[in-house]
Amino acid sequence: MNSNKYVGMDVHTATISVAVRDAAGKLIMESVIEAKASTILQFIQGLRGSLYVTFEVGTWAAWLYDLIKPYVTNLVVCDPRRNALLKEETKAHSFPARPERNGRSFLGP
């Protein structure tokens, strides 16, 4: 069984919306967590398997990157300007942190 987890984060000043998919692409968790180092690390460390994480460039991107990089298999910080090109494709998604919205799908072609 493949234990990969694909995590999308929508980062705001006080909170982070997080969506987690399994290797089959099934949504297994959606959460809103406090944007505080200890809370973020507790959440990330609570996920089992190899973690592939993505979030958009923003005010907190460098800090968040440095914080979680040691705990994940792969970390991609996306450029929202590039994401604008994908806007039509992702309009139908209701939860902003889902990994497929961040400009790059980890789930393959």
WOFEN-V878726 format. One line per field, one symbol per residue. phi: phi as a letter, one per 30 degrees, with the letter a starting at -180 (. if undefined). A space follows every 10 residues. Layout:
phi=???
//
This chain:
phi=.dcdbcccbc cbdcbbdbbb cdddjddcab bccddbeddd dddddddcjd cccbadeaec edddeddced cbdbbbcccd dddedceddc eddccdceed ddiacddjd
//
